[in-house]
Amino acid sequence: MAQPPKPDEQTGAAGSRATEMAAEAALMRSTTPVEDAAGIAMNPIVARIPVELDVAVPIRKFRLRNLLALERGQVIESTWLQGDDLPLAAPGAQLAWSEFEVIDQKLAVRITRLV
């Protein structure tokens, strides 16, 4: 006779990790479009592909030696005017325009308009 499954030590629930994995696999097999935050329908597999994004801040006369000499809390002057949008890009393509915002003492990027 089969033994009942032992509780998962991290969550305390029997088979919860297996349930999560099965749900994740079902999502990846699904062909039903999902909507992103902007309400755009997309394939669930494509929605999970990681993409590295870049936001370029124009800083005049900034060299590698300046980067190496940076200290914690140091402020650098840029040519970016507050309120001006900055390009948000993935390798090889601009995706949107964005602006910086401070949230809970962390610097965040808010998308203002799509390209």
Residue, then its C-alpha position, 0 to 999 in steps of 0.5 A: m500500500a502506498q504511503p501518503p505524501k510527506p508535507d513539504e518542509q518549506t510550505g507545510a503542505a503536501g505536494s504544494r510544490a508539485t501543484e505549483m509545477a503542474a500549474e506552471a506547466a499548464l500555463m506554458r502549454s496554454t495557447t489562450p492569450v493573456e493580457d499584460a498590464a496595458g491590456i494587450a493580448m499576448n501568448p503566455i509563453v512570450a510573456r515570460i521571456p526575460v528581456e534586459l531593458d536600458v534607460a540612457v541618461p545623458i551625462r556630459k564628460f563622464r569617463l570610466r575613471n569617474l565611474l571607478a571613483l564613485e562613492r556611495g551617496q555621491v550625486i552626478e550632474s546630468t544633462w537630462l532635464q526633470g520632466d523630459d522623457l528618456p528612451l527605454a530600449a531593449p537590445g537593438a530597439q526602442l520600446a517606449w519613453s519613460e521617466f524616473e520616479v522615486i518609490d520607497q527610496k528606490l529609483a524606478v522607471r515609469i513608462t510614459r508612452l509606447v513607441 
